Amino acid sequence: MVIQSRRVWVAGQFIAAQLEIEEGKIGEIRPFGAGPVDEDYGSRRILPGFLDVHTHGAYGFDTNDADPQGLRKWMERIPQEGVTGILPTTVTQMPEVLTRALHNVANVAEEGYEGAEILGVHFEGPYLDMAHKGAQPPEAIAAPSVEQFKRYQEAAGGRIRYITLAPEHDERFALTKYCSRTGMVVSIGHSGASYEQALLAVANGAVNMTHVYNGMSPYHHRNPGLVGAAFRIRDIFGEVICDGCHSHLAALNNFFQAKGRERAIMITDSLCAKHCAPGGVYQLGGQDIEIGKDGLARLKGTDTIAGSTLRMNEGLRILVEEALVPFDAAVNSCTLNPARCLGVDDRKGKLAAGYDADLVVLEDDYRVNTTYCRGKKCYGLAR
């Protein structure tokens, strides 16, 4: 199959090009009009597929639900917002709930599914700080334990690729070091760590920070905290929720100014309520949540933010059009940077020969026209 557009994102810029797709890979990239095509997208933008490394669910399904059909439906339908790769993300709950959730992801990945690729599991909690737990249920928060985590990883069939923890509670950074040495992304989050504790966590294997600004010790010019560490430590990644509600637009711009085009990662932190009709009853970690008119989820009856209903293509629009982040940095944050963080940038995150044919075709208003997952058209508007 051959597709083409006058705006194909290659090497950090748009070029007029044809993409040859064969056996789920990009076989060759050639000049626009070089030969016959199966799909001509005119001047629509063709970008690498989006990667969401922090997302709890959508379409009424939550990762902790451990429902195989719910997970399959999520993967099948999420390409409608341009997502081609995903880390189903757990939320703190009791061990038996987490174990079932991990088993479910492992079983679905093993048995097969359609749509976006499951790149692993993001294990958010239960090793968090009580004061910065946010919407995570307090009764299930636990002290970091290598032995317990090994049991979780066994339940996941080795698919936990990314873990969020509060390093100030990780004695001698034992779990941080174990996860780092066994190939996982260790991300500091839901943490009250000081700036100095953050430096030590990075020295012992942490390489990322979870939803910067939210669920962490704040910035003060005499006490920089984790936000200050996220800005100052240039060579670690940082997630940020780009809905314009979790963080002010100016704060999003500041974050990208600090992290640059190579270390910022856009996430949705989306909940099961995403893509659902308003007014429903939902849960996160066994707690009731409600969706406000602003699209934010909050613990029922409180002002505590409990995640988002953000769509990835809308996050890209907010970054570029409202937060005024340069287009290349914004695109990298949902494509190449998460691929680099996960260590899959040898096949994901950019449009190049030999890479997976994960593509999203965007309209000028950022609506998704078409999404290809490993060369298969998984979503497309009527033309």
C-alpha positions as CSV (number, residue, x, y, z in Angstrom):
1,M,0.0,0.0,0.0
2,V,1.2,3.5,-0.8
3,I,-0.2,6.7,0.7
4,Q,0.9,10.3,0.2
5,S,0.5,13.9,1.3
6,R,2.1,17.2,0.7
7,R,2.7,17.4,4.5
8,V,4.5,14.3,5.9
9,W,6.3,14.8,9.2
10,V,9.9,13.6,8.5
11,A,13.1,14.6,10.4
12,G,11.3,17.4,12.3
13,Q,9.6,19.1,9.4
14,F,6.9,18.6,6.8
15,I,7.8,17.4,3.3
16,A,5.8,16.3,0.3
17,A,6.2,12.5,0.2
18,Q,4.9,9.1,-0.4
19,L,5.0,6.3,2.2
20,E,5.1,2.7,1.1
21,I,3.7,0.4,3.7
22,E,4.4,-3.3,3.6
23,E,3.9,-6.0,6.3
24,G,3.1,-3.4,9.0
25,K,6.3,-1.4,8.4
26,I,7.3,1.6,6.4
27,G,9.2,0.2,3.5
28,E,10.3,3.3,1.7
29,I,9.7,7.1,1.7
30,R,9.9,8.7,-1.7
31,P,9.0,12.0,-3.3
32,F,5.4,13.1,-3.6
33,G,3.9,11.9,-6.9
34,A,6.7,9.4,-7.6
35,G,4.2,6.7,-8.5
36,P,0.6,5.5,-8.1
37,V,-1.0,5.6,-4.7
38,D,-3.8,3.9,-2.8
39,E,-4.6,6.9,-0.7
40,D,-3.9,10.6,-1.5
41,Y,-4.4,12.8,1.6
42,G,-3.7,16.0,-0.3
43,S,-2.3,18.5,2.2
44,R,-3.5,16.9,5.4
45,R,-0.7,16.4,8.0
46,I,0.6,12.9,8.4
47,L,2.4,12.4,11.7
48,P,3.7,9.4,13.7
49,G,1.0,7.7,15.7
50,F,0.6,9.1,19.3
51,L,1.8,7.1,22.3
52,D,0.0,7.6,25.6
53,V,2.2,6.2,28.5
54,H,-0.2,7.3,31.3
55,T,-3.8,6.4,30.8
56,H,-6.2,4.5,33.1
57,G,-9.0,3.9,30.7
58,A,-11.8,5.0,28.3
59,Y,-15.1,3.9,27.0
60,G,-16.3,2.9,30.4
61,F,-13.3,0.6,31.1
62,D,-10.6,1.1,33.7
63,T,-7.4,-1.0,33.7
64,N,-8.2,-2.1,37.3
65,D,-11.5,-3.6,36.1
66,A,-9.6,-6.6,34.8
67,D,-12.3,-7.1,32.0
68,P,-10.7,-8.6,28.9
69,Q,-13.5,-7.3,26.6
70,G,-13.2,-3.8,28.0
71,L,-9.5,-3.7,27.4
72,R,-10.0,-5.0,23.8
73,K,-12.6,-2.4,23.1
74,W,-10.3,0.3,24.4
75,M,-7.5,-0.8,22.2
76,E,-9.8,-1.2,19.2
77,R,-11.4,2.3,19.5
78,I,-8.6,4.5,20.9
79,P,-7.1,5.1,17.4
80,Q,-10.0,7.5,16.8
81,E,-7.8,10.1,18.7
82,G,-4.6,9.1,16.8
83,V,-3.3,6.8,19.5
84,T,-1.3,3.8,18.1
85,G,0.5,2.7,21.3
86,I,-0.5,2.7,24.9
87,L,0.5,1.7,28.5
88,P,-2.6,0.7,30.3
89,T,-2.1,2.3,33.7
90,T,-3.2,0.9,37.1
91,V,-4.3,3.0,40.1
92,T,-3.6,2.2,43.7
93,Q,-5.8,-0.6,45.1
94,M,-5.4,-3.7,47.2
95,P,-3.0,-6.4,46.0
96,E,-5.7,-8.8,44.8
97,V,-7.3,-6.1,42.6
98,L,-3.9,-5.1,41.1
99,T,-3.0,-8.7,40.5
100,R,-6.2,-9.4,38.6
101,A,-5.6,-6.3,36.5
102,L,-2.1,-7.3,35.6
103,H,-3.2,-10.8,34.8
104,N,-5.8,-9.4,32.5
105,V,-3.4,-7.2,30.5
106,A,-1.0,-10.1,30.2
107,N,-3.7,-12.5,29.0
108,V,-5.2,-10.1,26.4
109,A,-1.7,-9.2,25.1
110,E,-1.0,-13.0,24.8
111,E,-4.3,-14.0,23.2
112,G,-4.5,-11.1,20.8
113,Y,-6.5,-7.9,20.1
114,E,-7.0,-5.3,17.5
115,G,-6.0,-1.6,17.3
116,A,-3.4,0.3,19.3
117,E,-0.4,-1.7,20.6
118,I,-0.1,-2.5,24.3
119,L,3.5,-1.5,24.9
120,G,3.4,-2.7,28.5
121,V,1.9,-1.6,31.8
122,H,2.3,1.6,33.7
123,F,2.2,0.6,37.4
124,E,1.1,3.8,39.2
125,G,1.2,3.1,42.9
126,P,0.7,1.7,45.5
127,Y,4.1,3.0,46.6
128,L,3.1,6.6,47.0
129,D,3.2,9.4,49.5
130,M,0.1,9.8,51.6
131,A,0.2,13.6,51.6
132,H,0.5,13.7,47.8
133,K,-1.8,10.7,46.9
134,G,-4.3,12.9,45.1
135,A,-7.3,10.6,44.2
136,Q,-5.4,7.4,45.1
137,P,-7.3,5.5,47.9
138,P,-5.3,5.9,51.1
139,E,-6.1,2.5,52.6
140,A,-4.2,0.8,49.7
141,I,-1.0,2.8,49.8
142,A,2.0,0.7,50.8
143,A,5.7,0.9,51.5
144,P,7.9,0.0,48.5
145,S,8.8,-3.7,48.5
146,V,11.0,-5.5,46.0
147,E,9.5,-8.8,47.0
148,Q,5.9,-7.7,46.6
149,F,6.7,-6.0,43.3
150,K,8.3,-9.2,41.9
151,R,4.9,-10.9,42.5
152,Y,3.1,-8.1,40.6
153,Q,5.6,-8.4,37.8
154,E,5.0,-12.2,37.7
155,A,1.3,-11.6,37.4
156,A,1.9,-9.2,34.6
157,G,4.0,-11.8,32.7
158,G,6.9,-9.3,32.8
159,R,4.9,-6.6,31.1
160,I,5.3,-3.8,33.7
161,R,7.5,-1.4,31.8
162,Y,7.0,1.8,33.8
163,I,6.5,2.4,37.6
164,T,5.5,5.6,39.5
165,L,6.7,5.7,43.1
166,A,7.5,8.1,45.8
167,P,11.3,7.7,46.3
168,E,11.4,9.2,49.8
169,H,9.7,6.1,51.1
170,D,11.9,3.7,49.2
171,E,14.5,2.7,51.8
172,R,18.0,2.9,50.3
173,F,16.2,3.2,46.9
174,A,15.9,-0.6,46.8
175,L,12.9,-0.8,44.5
176,T,14.1,2.1,42.4
177,K,17.4,0.3,41.8
178,Y,15.7,-3.1,41.2
179,C,13.3,-1.7,38.6
180,S,16.0,0.3,36.9
181,R,18.4,-2.6,36.7
182,T,15.6,-4.9,35.2
183,G,14.8,-2.5,32.4
184,M,11.8,-0.5,33.7
185,V,11.2,3.2,33.6
186,V,11.2,4.5,37.2
187,S,9.2,7.7,37.4
188,I,8.9,9.9,40.5
189,G,5.4,10.9,41.3
190,H,2.7,11.3,44.0
191,S,5.7,12.3,46.1
192,G,6.7,14.9,48.6
193,A,10.4,14.4,48.0
194,S,12.7,17.4,48.4
195,Y,14.9,18.6,45.6
196,E,17.8,16.8,47.2
197,Q,15.9,13.5,47.5
198,A,15.0,13.8,43.9
199,L,18.6,14.1,42.9
200,L,19.5,11.0,44.8
201,A,16.5,9.1,43.3
202,V,17.8,10.0,39.8
203,A,21.3,8.9,40.8
204,N,19.8,5.6,41.8
205,G,17.9,5.0,38.6
206,A,14.9,7.2,38.3
207,V,14.6,8.7,34.7
208,N,11.2,10.4,34.6
209,M,8.7,12.4,36.6
210,T,4.9,11.6,36.6
211,H,2.4,14.4,35.7
212,V,4.7,17.3,36.6
213,Y,3.0,20.0,38.8
214,N,0.4,17.5,40.0
215,G,0.8,15.2,42.9
216,M,4.3,16.5,43.9
217,S,6.1,19.0,46.1
218,P,5.7,22.4,44.6
219,Y,8.3,24.9,43.4
220,H,9.5,27.7,45.7
221,H,12.5,29.8,44.9
222,R,14.1,28.8,48.2
223,N,12.8,25.2,48.2
224,P,12.6,24.0,44.6
225,G,10.9,20.7,45.4
226,L,10.1,18.2,42.7
227,V,8.8,20.8,40.2
228,G,12.2,22.5,40.5
229,A,14.0,19.2,40.1
230,A,11.9,18.5,36.9
231,F,13.0,21.8,35.5
232,R,16.7,21.6,36.6
233,I,17.6,18.0,35.8
234,R,17.9,18.4,32.1
235,D,18.4,14.8,31.1
236,I,15.3,13.2,32.6
237,F,11.9,12.9,31.1
238,G,8.8,14.5,32.5
239,E,5.1,13.8,31.8
240,V,2.6,16.6,31.7
241,I,-1.2,16.6,31.4
242,C,-2.0,18.9,28.5
243,D,-5.7,19.7,29.1
244,G,-5.1,23.3,30.2
245,C,-6.9,22.5,33.4
246,H,-4.5,20.4,35.4
247,S,-1.9,23.0,34.7
248,H,-2.3,26.6,33.5
249,L,-1.4,27.3,29.8
250,A,1.6,29.4,31.0
251,A,2.8,26.5,33.2
252,L,2.7,24.2,30.2
253,N,4.7,26.7,28.2
254,N,7.2,27.0,31.1
255,F,7.5,23.2,31.3
256,F,8.4,22.9,27.6
257,Q,10.8,25.8,27.8
258,A,12.6,23.9,30.6
259,K,12.5,20.4,29.1
260,G,13.0,21.3,25.5
261,R,12.0,19.2,22.5
262,E,13.6,16.0,23.6
263,R,12.4,15.3,27.2
264,A,8.8,16.5,27.5
265,I,6.1,13.8,27.4
266,M,2.4,14.6,26.8
267,I,0.0,12.3,28.7
268,T,-3.8,12.2,29.1
269,D,-4.0,10.5,32.5
270,S,-7.5,9.7,31.2
271,L,-10.2,7.8,33.1
272,C,-12.8,5.3,32.1
273,A,-15.2,8.2,31.6
274,K,-13.4,9.3,28.4
275,H,-15.5,8.9,25.3
276,C,-18.6,8.3,27.5
277,A,-21.8,10.4,27.6
278,P,-21.8,13.0,30.5
279,G,-23.7,12.3,33.7
280,G,-22.7,8.7,34.3
281,V,-21.4,7.2,37.6
282,Y,-17.7,6.2,37.5
283,Q,-15.1,5.0,39.8
284,L,-11.3,5.4,40.2
285,G,-9.5,3.1,42.7
286,G,-12.9,2.1,44.1
287,Q,-13.8,5.7,44.8
288,D,-16.8,7.6,43.2
289,I,-15.8,10.3,40.7
290,E,-17.9,12.9,38.8
291,I,-17.1,14.7,35.6
292,G,-17.4,18.5,35.6
293,K,-18.4,20.8,32.8
294,D,-14.7,21.5,32.3
295,G,-14.1,17.8,31.5
296,L,-12.1,17.2,34.7
297,A,-12.8,14.3,36.9
298,R,-13.0,14.9,40.6
299,L,-13.6,12.8,43.7
300,K,-17.4,13.0,44.2
301,G,-18.4,16.0,46.4
302,T,-14.8,17.4,46.5
303,D,-12.4,19.6,44.6
304,T,-9.8,16.9,44.4
305,I,-8.8,16.3,40.7
306,A,-9.0,12.6,39.8
307,G,-7.8,12.5,36.2
308,S,-9.0,13.7,32.9
309,T,-11.0,12.9,29.8
310,L,-8.4,14.5,27.5
311,R,-7.9,13.1,24.0
312,M,-4.4,13.0,22.6
313,N,-5.2,15.0,19.4
314,E,-6.9,17.7,21.5
315,G,-3.8,17.8,23.8
316,L,-1.7,18.5,20.7
317,R,-4.0,21.3,19.7
318,I,-3.9,22.9,23.2
319,L,-0.1,22.8,23.3
320,V,0.3,24.4,19.9
321,E,-2.6,26.7,19.6
322,E,-3.2,27.8,23.2
323,A,0.1,27.2,25.2
324,L,2.1,28.3,22.1
325,V,4.6,25.4,22.3
326,P,6.6,25.1,19.1
327,F,5.1,22.5,16.8
328,D,8.1,20.2,16.7
329,A,8.4,20.1,20.5
330,A,4.7,19.4,20.9
331,V,4.7,16.6,18.3
332,N,7.8,15.0,19.9
333,S,6.1,15.0,23.2
334,C,3.4,12.5,22.0
335,T,5.5,10.5,19.6
336,L,9.3,10.3,19.7
337,N,9.9,11.2,23.4
338,P,7.7,8.6,24.9
339,A,9.2,6.1,22.5
340,R,12.7,7.1,23.7
341,C,11.6,6.9,27.3
342,L,10.3,3.4,26.8
343,G,13.3,2.2,24.7
344,V,11.1,1.5,21.6
345,D,12.5,4.3,19.5
346,D,14.1,1.8,17.2
347,R,10.6,1.1,15.8
348,K,8.2,3.7,17.2
349,G,7.9,7.5,17.3
350,K,8.9,8.7,13.9
351,L,8.2,8.1,10.2
352,A,11.3,6.4,8.7
353,A,12.0,3.3,6.6
354,G,12.0,0.2,8.8
355,Y,9.8,1.7,11.5
356,D,6.3,0.4,12.4
357,A,3.7,2.0,10.1
358,D,1.9,3.8,12.9
359,L,0.5,6.9,11.4
360,V,-2.2,9.6,12.1
361,V,-3.6,11.8,9.4
362,L,-4.8,15.1,11.0
363,E,-7.1,17.8,9.6
364,D,-6.0,21.4,10.1
365,D,-8.3,21.7,13.1
366,Y,-6.6,18.6,14.7
367,R,-9.5,16.3,14.1
368,V,-8.2,12.8,13.3
369,N,-9.0,11.8,9.7
370,T,-7.3,8.4,9.6
371,T,-5.1,6.3,11.9
372,Y,-3.0,3.3,10.8
373,C,-1.7,0.9,13.5
374,R,1.2,-1.2,12.2
375,G,0.0,-0.6,8.6
376,K,-3.7,-1.4,9.2
377,K,-6.3,1.3,8.9
378,C,-7.9,1.3,12.4
379,Y,-9.9,4.5,12.1
380,G,-11.0,6.6,9.2
381,L,-13.6,9.3,8.5
382,A,-15.8,8.9,5.5
383,R,-14.3,10.7,2.5
